[in-house]
């Protein structure tokens, strides 16, 4: 279970990098699209840290119950 949670964290990082790429390529041509990808990048980075914190708490809880 924790392995899957670890992979989904990095999926959010990949989405953030793709969004940043699209921001830089679309900034001068399609400003509205760039604003949408700014939103996607911000949400993806926030979700990365949220999921990372959740996974670490889950692992700590699991480790505490085994002792």
N, C-alpha and C positions, 0 to 999 in steps of 0.2 A: 504493500500500500504506500509506504513512504517513498518508494522508488518512483511511483507514478506521480506523486506530488512534486518530487524534485524535477521531473521532466516538464511538468506543466508550468513550473516557475520560469524555466528557460524558454518556453514557448512565448510567454509574455515579453521576454527580453527580445526575442526575434521579431515580434510584432512591433515593438518600440523602434527597433533599428530600421525595419522596413518603412515605418511611418516617418522617421527622421529623413530617410532617403527621399521619400516622396515629397516631404516638405521642401527640401533643398532643390529638387528638380522642378517642382510646380510653382515655386514662389513667384517667379516673374510672369508666368503664363496664365495660371489659374489660381488666383488668390483664395477664392472660396474653398476650393479643394484642399489647399494648403492649411487653411484654418481647421478643416475637418480632421486632417491628419495630425495637427497639433493636439487636438482633443484625444485622438486615439493614442498618441504617444504618451500623453500625460496619464491617461487611465491605465495603460499597459504598465508603465513604470510603477504606478501606485499599486496595481494588482500584484506585481512581482514582489514588492516588499510585504504586502499583506499576506500573500500565500507563503512566503518564506518564513514570516513570523508564525503563522498558523502551523506550518510543518514542524518547526522547532519546538513549539509548545506541545504538539502531538507526540513527538519523539520523547520529550522530557516526561510527559505524562505516562507514556508506555514504559519508559525506563523506571520510573518511580513505582509503578504497579508490579514490576517484576522483582523488585527487591523486597 
